[in-house]
Amino acid sequence: MSAVLAASTPGGLLLPAAVLVPFVGMMLALVLGARNVQRVAALTIVAGLGVAIAIVATAAQIAAPLEYVLGAWAPPLGIVLRADGPAIAMLLAIAVVVVGVGLYASGDFATPKGAPEERAPTVYWLLLLAVWGSLNLCFLSGDLFTLYVALELVTFAGVPLVCLDGKGETLRAALRYLVFALAGSIFYLLGAVLFYGETGTLDITMIAERAHASPATFAAIGAMTAGLLAKTALFPLHLWLPPAHAGAPPAASAVLSALVVKGSFFIVVRLWFDAVPALPGPAAAQLLAALGAGAIVVGNVLALRQERLKLLVAYSTVAQIGYLFLMFPLALDPATGALLRGDALTAGILQAISHATAKAAMFMAAGMIYAALGHDRIADFAGAARAAPAAVLAFALGGVALMGIVPSGAYVAKKLLLDAADASGQWWWTALLQGGGALTAAYVVLVLFRALARPQEPVAPKKPADRTQAVATLALAALSFVLAFATLGPLPDGLLSSAFSSKELLATAAILGAGALLAAGLGRRRDETAPAGFARRTALGIGRAFECADTMLRRWPVAGISLLAITSLFVALMAAVR
Amino acid sequence: MIVDAFYAAPAVLILALAVYTTVVRGTFAASVGFLAYGLLLTITWVQLHAVDVALTEAAIGAGLTSLLLVRASHRLRESEAAIRAETPGLPLKLAAGLVAGIVGGGIALAVLTLPEPAPTLAPQVAANLAATGVGNPITAVLMAFRAMDTMLEAIVVLLALVGVWSLAPDRAWGGRQGPRYNADPDGILAFIARVLPPIGIVVGIYIFWIGADHPGGKFQGATVVAAMWLLAMLAGLTDAPPIRRRWVRALLVAGPLAFVAVGIVGVYAAGTFLGYPPDAAKALILVIEFALMPSLAFTLGLVMAGAPERPEEAA
């Protein structure tokens, strides 16, 4: 039996509140209906943000993680909610993004006075709250089965957002997402059952004490990891993400891309770092990061090849999800081969947060550009900077933040990971981290180049920009850019003081320059059949090859085989390399 | 020998039906295979003395899910040919078979290596059963030890309904779900829909009522009641209510909200959220169950009714 019994800490009651405030808000909004849906949602968002801030303040005060034992039934019988550093950081970041997205959505999904209740706005506000409560449960639960319930909630709240506009193609995208996410759920549940059969508990802290290297444990970790990757859409399990995230209305895309995929990602972190830190071992961690590397290369190149801005942003999410998994091999303790909660984990969480803020801003910006121009074909963006200046600026800020340029959150994360890679001699990740920024820079440069071009005839915005939307979008983009100053964990000395040195400025110039070169070579052009020189033809061939590979991997049978193959590969690597 | 066959026969049939359901070409045939598969699973759960699981499997796994599948396959009849045209070639099939075999075999091996006797929380549940006031250990787990999961599962069902509603065409938002069924008033369906519901509702409420001390409970009972309601709808004896109505929505959320409210009462009465004071534990659990049962039956019935299709005025 466990020596340390879980006990509720001061302020512990805030944890069930963080989960239930959004759900209670959702239920009240459903009953009150019509205009009240948005009103109740607004009040709930304010209350939920208050709870998140109170949790941060309490944790700072007691200088320890918050815990709450539900119903006073201590694990293994009962369930404990726990808010440690990463959970609190995610909790606060998600609350802030929900505020930003909510402000933006108040422009698109408002119900006028006296108007009858409409489908899209009602469903949107209900699901925004539901997604929020579900994600908070992902961050706070310390129990493998409660986390399964959280995954179910995230899926059921996320899927209808995909087909909110009701078109046939978005329905197809939603169904794709639903079926693949449910396959992921089954894999996760299977692993949880194996853990219970092996250890007699579902509590993560107790599993950490009891789990040992055994076939059942490896099978459990392999199945759960693969299932969670399917839900996170990590390459090559990303078949559902581009159509789902690109087809939804902008305010829903922002929720799906910035928030929803972070839930299953965070559970991978919980599983690997907290439940079984010593068991996956170096080979499985390398595989996880290798999938991330694949995501970065394929996602970024495919982003360059898109004709429409929303699909570009969706593929950029495919790539950014890859970055989140680079931390795993860099968090290994060289002496024991176990995962350590150190700077690499901080970097990974920081990346998740900066992607949440930046990607929400980029989808919102894409929505504003669409509203101003009446289309989102990148090739015809000339004059967009005039027609929608705030949106283009927000897109640029968000994009630059993702590249890892000072002083963005992604920059600090990259620095921490580079240090960890140097310290452990994993030069291949150093190379990827240095090159990855240029890949991200490429599509940002491409979009900005087109948007800043002088149009042949002046472009007048089709619709004046909504000021609230502009402010919310710019605020989220700016936040992702200055996130380094807002990081919650202590950072190593000298990390930021050197940020404005000539060396860093040179690095920034190199990233942008390489990105511009990539964009010039691989970026989609209006007329790709025009005669071109050897260099351009080669680049075009490479781009087409990537497109073919992506189309193949995103076919149903291939993605299903990938899911099973990744499961077996994880188990084999864990069992073989100890 | 006979006893072995008694246990082995369902196991072999279950495997055979699983294979049949996977390889059979028609969607309808696969749905029927799945129904039979669920019923056999129910028998197996009874043989394993897991009567609560058996009831759930019968009500939700075999019953509700198969009904959904059969109705879906009915709607998919026209696109069946197009789906078959997308069937992958032999190399992909072989690859899929290979990886599925590896994963399936690996899981089977992993299960065989699990410790014997299996580590279990059953003794702890039994030791703490008295504090909950209920006699059925499963109910104690669902309503006391892991009450948070049950509360959230009720919200999952509600979210599923919001998802079904979201598929409505814009003009039908607020209206009634599914088509208006017009069965022959003197036909067999209308006859069954008159005779069966009184019995079914009593059975459903009985399953719910004995759940505190014996196998049964609100989810299974609510499923049976929802099925009776659906039967009456299919026979044209009653209609789904317009989803714009406030009473509809209030009934849907009453159960989950009551659950949260009792949880908050626990903060004051027992010092923790979802805690029950020992002398009032059973009463509070019953309050939740009584509030949850109608909400669940209503929600499940509406989930089965399909997306809103008819504007209210055209009803």
Interface residues (C-beta under 8 A of the other chain):
Chain A: S8 L13 P16 L20 F23 V24 M27 L28 L30 V31 G33 Y68 V69 L70 G71 A72 W73 P76 L77 G78 I79 P116 E117 E118 R119 A120 T122 V123 L126 L127 A130 L137 F145 T146 V149 A150 E152 L153 F156 A157 V159 P160 C163 L164 G166 L171 L190 L194 G197 E198 T199 G200 T201 S214 P215 A216 F218 A219 A220 A223 R555 P557 V558 G560 I561 L564 A565 T567 S568 V571
Chain B: P88 L92 K93 A95 A96 V99 A100 I102 V103 G106 I107 L109 A110 V111 T113 L114 P115 A118 P119 T120 L121 Q124 V125 N128 A144 F145 R146 A147 M148 D149 L152 E153 I155 V156 L158 L159 A160 V162 G163 W165 S166 L167 A168 P169 D170 W173 G174 R244 R246 R249 A250 L252 V253 P256 L257 V260 G263 G266 V267 A270 G271 T272 F273 L274 G275 Y276
